[in-house]
Amino acid sequence: MNLETTTTAKGQIVIPAPLRRKYGIREGTRIRIVDEGDKIVLKPLTPEYVRKLRGMLKGGGGLKVLREERKRDRDL
């Protein structure tokens, strides 16, 4: 699905309705913005997304992942 949007004078964008429905984005949904060098990735932090992450942090690697995420956030 290829959709386009336009930024406002304040730098805001509108996420098209089909994508909001697909990813469960509602008013107040937090969005993580990731700069991957040649592209910007938006990751909605919905309850469904958080539930998917639960199993990823088992086995002691969770603290390392958390530290890397926090370092990445500080570098922005």
C-alpha positions, 0 to 999 in steps of 0.5 A: 500500500503506497499512500502519501500525506503532506506536512503542515507548517508545524511539521505535523502529518496525518496518517491515512485512515486505512493505516490507522485502522490496520495498526490500531492507531487511535487518538493518544496512541504514542508513535516511536520515530526511528531514523534509519539513515535513508528513511524514517520509520513510524512504529505505533506503540499500541497495546497489541504491539506491546503484547507482541514484545513480551516474549522477546525480552525473556532469557536475560537479553532484555536489559541489553535491549533496553540499554541500547534503546535508551542510548539510541534515544539519548543520541537523538 
